[in-house]
Amino acid sequence: MTVTVERAITFAEKEGFRHLELDVYRSDTQGGERWPLLLYVHGGGWRVSSRQRAPRETRSWTPDMFSQLAEAGFVVAANDYRFSGEALFPAAIDDTTDALAWLRTNADRFGIDPTRVVLFGQSAGGYLAAAVGLDPSIPPVQGIACWYPLTDFSVLRDDYPAADFPSAWLGAPLSSVPDLVAASRVPRLVRPDAPPVLLQHGTADTMAPFEQSVLLHDALAAVGASVELEAVEGAEHFFGGADDPTVRALFQHLIDFAKRCTR
């Protein structure tokens, strides 16, 4: 099985900023079929990293994470978004929304079924996947998977280590911009007909406290939406402290979830 990658495809040009690109991974077993889309949104605190960098806990894998997702039966895309040093909230949300819209518009080019879409993000990318996937103003996706996301900045004190990245993204200490903090809360987007959500999070995470997934899980559950929270006992951010078989099992759970959502 071979996975081919088409890199550096421009999907948006924002005035005054760099143009934004995405990569698309496809398996040679796809043939002429239309496959579901899995859009991967990278982490990095809204200010670093790259669409080409898989989560660090998977970087030793062969085949790599992107290839494994493509081999599992998805057209896989990974997108750029503007960092906090370029544009503040909600620019990264807007850019991820644009990437999804562009992929749907160009579905024929890549053999994508635009009615079968799963968003997968980790850390800040998990926030973006949830914020875009739960937004009722965009065409619905069929599933959202998040690894150790931040979801609600309102419970982070300014002196918390976890407040550093969202403060930079919102452009000020969190306590000084309550309106922005309120507008950025992912739990405000929950609704009974939300797409299924899978949250996977280490209970000892200090960069994105486990409570952040609990808050989103509980908000979704309270309105009757489909949500699952898989706790990784004692794991830090990036599932630090969990062994490779545990991380691989989490990844397989994610693949199984994405397949169920796109049947």
C-alpha positions as CSV (number, residue, x, y, z in Angstrom):
1,M,0.0,0.0,0.0
2,T,1.3,3.4,-1.0
3,V,0.3,6.8,0.3
4,T,0.9,9.8,-1.9
5,V,1.1,13.4,-0.6
6,E,0.2,16.6,-2.4
7,R,1.9,19.3,-0.5
8,A,1.6,23.1,-0.2
9,I,-1.8,23.6,-1.8
10,T,-2.9,27.2,-1.3
11,F,-6.4,27.3,0.2
12,A,-6.6,30.9,1.3
13,E,-4.8,34.3,0.9
14,K,-5.4,36.7,3.8
15,E,-4.8,40.3,3.0
16,G,-1.7,41.5,4.8
17,F,-0.6,37.9,5.7
18,R,1.1,34.9,4.2
19,H,-1.0,32.6,2.0
20,L,-2.3,29.5,3.8
21,E,-1.6,26.0,2.6
22,L,-2.7,22.5,3.2
23,D,-1.4,19.0,2.4
24,V,-3.5,16.0,1.3
25,Y,-2.6,12.4,1.8
26,R,-4.3,9.6,-0.3
27,S,-3.9,5.9,-0.4
28,D,-3.4,4.1,-3.7
29,T,-6.2,1.7,-2.7
30,Q,-8.8,4.5,-3.0
31,G,-9.1,4.1,-6.7
32,G,-12.0,6.1,-8.1
33,E,-14.0,5.8,-4.8
34,R,-15.0,8.8,-2.8
35,W,-13.6,8.5,0.7
36,P,-14.5,10.4,3.9
37,L,-12.3,13.4,4.8
38,L,-10.3,13.5,8.0
39,L,-8.9,17.0,8.5
40,Y,-6.0,17.2,11.0
41,V,-5.4,20.4,12.8
42,H,-2.0,20.6,14.5
43,G,-1.3,22.0,17.9
44,G,1.4,24.4,19.1
45,G,-0.5,26.8,21.4
46,W,-1.8,28.8,18.4
47,R,1.7,30.2,17.9
48,V,4.2,27.5,16.8
49,S,4.5,24.1,14.9
50,S,3.4,23.1,11.4
51,R,0.8,21.1,9.5
52,Q,3.5,18.7,8.6
53,R,4.3,17.8,12.2
54,A,2.3,14.9,13.6
55,P,1.8,14.9,17.4
56,R,5.1,14.3,19.0
57,E,4.0,11.1,20.7
58,T,3.5,9.5,17.2
59,R,6.6,10.8,15.4
60,S,8.6,7.6,15.8
61,W,5.9,5.5,14.1
62,T,6.4,3.8,10.8
63,P,4.3,4.3,8.8
64,D,3.7,7.8,10.1
65,M,0.4,8.9,11.6
66,F,-0.8,10.6,8.3
67,S,-0.1,7.4,6.3
68,Q,-1.9,5.2,8.9
69,L,-5.0,7.4,8.7
70,A,-5.0,7.3,4.9
71,E,-4.5,3.6,5.0
72,A,-7.5,3.3,7.3
73,G,-9.8,4.7,4.5
74,F,-9.7,8.4,4.7
75,V,-8.5,11.3,2.5
76,V,-6.4,13.1,5.1
77,A,-5.7,16.8,5.0
78,A,-3.6,19.0,7.3
79,N,-4.0,22.7,7.2
80,D,-2.1,25.9,8.1
81,Y,-3.6,28.6,10.2
82,R,-2.3,32.0,11.3
83,F,-0.5,32.1,14.6
84,S,-1.0,34.5,17.5
85,G,2.1,36.5,16.4
86,E,0.3,37.1,13.1
87,A,-3.4,37.5,13.9
88,L,-5.3,37.1,17.2
89,F,-8.5,35.2,18.0
90,P,-10.6,34.2,16.1
91,A,-8.2,34.2,13.1
92,A,-7.1,30.5,13.6
93,I,-10.8,29.4,13.8
94,D,-11.6,31.4,10.6
95,D,-8.6,29.8,8.8
96,T,-9.5,26.3,9.8
97,T,-13.1,26.9,8.7
98,D,-11.8,28.2,5.3
99,A,-9.6,25.0,4.9
100,L,-12.7,22.8,5.5
101,A,-14.8,24.8,3.1
102,W,-12.1,24.7,0.4
103,L,-11.7,21.0,0.7
104,R,-15.5,20.5,0.4
105,T,-15.5,22.8,-2.7
106,N,-12.7,20.8,-4.2
107,A,-14.0,17.4,-3.2
108,D,-14.0,16.0,-6.7
109,R,-10.3,16.8,-7.1
110,F,-9.3,14.5,-4.2
111,G,-12.1,11.9,-4.3
112,I,-13.6,13.3,-1.0
113,D,-17.2,12.6,0.1
114,P,-18.0,16.1,1.5
115,T,-20.9,14.6,3.5
116,R,-18.5,12.5,5.5
117,V,-16.1,14.6,7.5
118,V,-14.2,14.1,10.7
119,L,-12.1,16.8,12.4
120,F,-9.1,15.7,14.5
121,G,-6.9,18.1,16.4
122,Q,-4.5,18.0,19.3
123,S,-3.9,20.6,22.0
124,A,-4.6,24.0,20.4
125,G,-5.6,22.1,17.3
126,G,-8.1,20.2,19.4
127,Y,-9.6,23.5,20.4
128,L,-9.9,24.5,16.8
129,A,-11.4,21.2,15.7
130,A,-14.1,21.5,18.4
131,A,-14.7,25.2,17.8
132,V,-15.2,24.6,14.0
133,G,-17.0,21.3,14.3
134,L,-19.5,22.5,16.8
135,D,-20.2,25.8,15.1
136,P,-23.8,25.7,13.9
137,S,-23.2,28.3,11.2
138,I,-21.1,26.0,9.0
139,P,-22.2,22.8,7.2
140,P,-22.1,20.0,9.8
141,V,-19.3,17.5,10.2
142,Q,-19.9,14.0,11.2
143,G,-17.4,13.7,14.0
144,I,-14.8,15.6,16.1
145,A,-11.8,14.0,17.9
146,C,-9.6,16.0,20.3
147,W,-6.4,15.0,22.0
148,Y,-5.8,17.0,25.2
149,P,-7.5,20.2,24.1
150,L,-8.1,23.5,25.9
151,T,-11.8,24.3,25.7
152,D,-12.7,27.0,28.2
153,F,-10.3,29.7,29.2
154,S,-12.7,31.2,31.8
155,V,-11.5,28.7,34.5
156,L,-7.8,29.5,33.9
157,R,-6.2,32.1,36.3
158,D,-3.6,34.4,34.8
159,D,-0.8,32.7,36.8
160,Y,-1.7,29.2,35.6
161,P,1.0,27.8,33.2
162,A,-1.9,26.8,31.0
163,A,-3.0,30.4,30.6
164,D,0.1,31.5,28.8
165,F,-0.8,30.4,25.3
166,P,-4.5,31.5,25.2
167,S,-3.5,34.8,26.7
168,A,-1.1,35.4,23.8
169,W,-3.8,34.3,21.4
170,L,-6.5,36.6,22.9
171,G,-3.9,39.4,23.1
172,A,-4.0,40.2,26.8
173,P,-4.1,38.5,30.2
174,L,-7.3,36.5,30.4
175,S,-8.7,38.4,33.4
176,S,-8.5,41.6,31.5
177,V,-10.6,40.5,28.5
178,P,-13.7,38.8,29.9
179,D,-15.7,39.4,26.7
180,L,-13.1,37.7,24.6
181,V,-12.8,34.8,27.1
182,A,-16.6,34.3,27.0
183,A,-16.7,34.5,23.2
184,S,-13.9,31.9,23.0
185,R,-15.6,29.2,25.2
186,V,-16.2,26.0,23.2
187,P,-18.9,24.8,25.6
188,R,-21.1,27.7,24.6
189,L,-21.5,25.9,21.2
190,V,-23.0,22.7,22.5
191,R,-26.4,21.6,21.3
192,P,-28.4,18.4,21.2
193,D,-27.7,17.7,17.5
194,A,-23.9,18.3,17.8
195,P,-21.8,15.8,15.9
196,P,-20.3,13.0,18.0
197,V,-17.2,14.1,20.0
198,L,-14.3,11.9,21.3
199,L,-12.1,13.5,23.9
200,Q,-8.8,11.8,24.9
201,H,-6.8,13.4,27.7
202,G,-4.2,12.7,30.3
203,T,-5.4,13.2,33.9
204,A,-2.1,14.8,35.0
205,D,-1.9,17.3,32.1
206,T,-0.5,20.7,33.2
207,M,-0.4,22.5,29.8
208,A,-4.1,21.7,29.1
209,P,-5.6,20.5,32.4
210,F,-7.8,17.4,32.2
211,E,-10.6,19.6,33.5
212,Q,-10.8,21.3,30.1
213,S,-12.1,18.1,28.5
214,V,-14.3,17.4,31.4
215,L,-16.0,20.8,31.0
216,L,-16.7,20.2,27.3
217,H,-17.8,16.6,28.0
218,D,-20.2,17.6,30.7
219,A,-21.7,20.5,28.7
220,L,-22.3,18.1,25.7
221,A,-23.7,15.4,27.9
222,A,-26.1,17.9,29.6
223,V,-27.8,18.6,26.4
224,G,-28.0,15.0,25.3
225,A,-25.2,15.2,22.6
226,S,-23.1,12.2,21.8
227,V,-19.7,12.5,23.6
228,E,-17.1,10.2,25.0
229,L,-14.2,11.1,27.3
230,E,-11.3,8.7,27.5
231,A,-9.0,9.5,30.5
232,V,-5.4,8.4,30.4
233,E,-4.5,8.1,34.1
234,G,-1.4,9.9,35.2
235,A,-0.5,11.1,31.7
236,E,0.8,14.6,31.0
237,H,0.4,16.7,27.9
238,F,1.3,14.8,24.7
239,F,0.2,11.7,26.8
240,G,3.6,12.0,28.5
241,G,4.2,9.1,30.8
242,A,2.0,6.7,28.8
243,D,3.9,4.0,26.9
244,D,3.7,3.5,23.2
245,P,1.2,0.7,23.3
246,T,-1.2,2.9,25.2
247,V,-0.8,5.7,22.7
248,R,-1.3,3.3,19.8
249,A,-4.5,2.0,21.5
250,L,-5.7,5.6,21.8
251,F,-5.0,6.2,18.2
252,Q,-6.8,3.0,17.1
253,H,-9.8,4.1,19.2
254,L,-9.8,7.4,17.3
255,I,-9.7,5.6,13.9
256,D,-12.6,3.3,15.0
257,F,-14.5,6.4,16.1
258,A,-13.9,8.2,12.8
259,K,-15.0,5.2,10.9
260,R,-18.3,4.9,12.9
261,C,-19.0,8.5,12.3
262,T,-18.5,8.3,8.5
263,R,-20.3,5.0,7.7
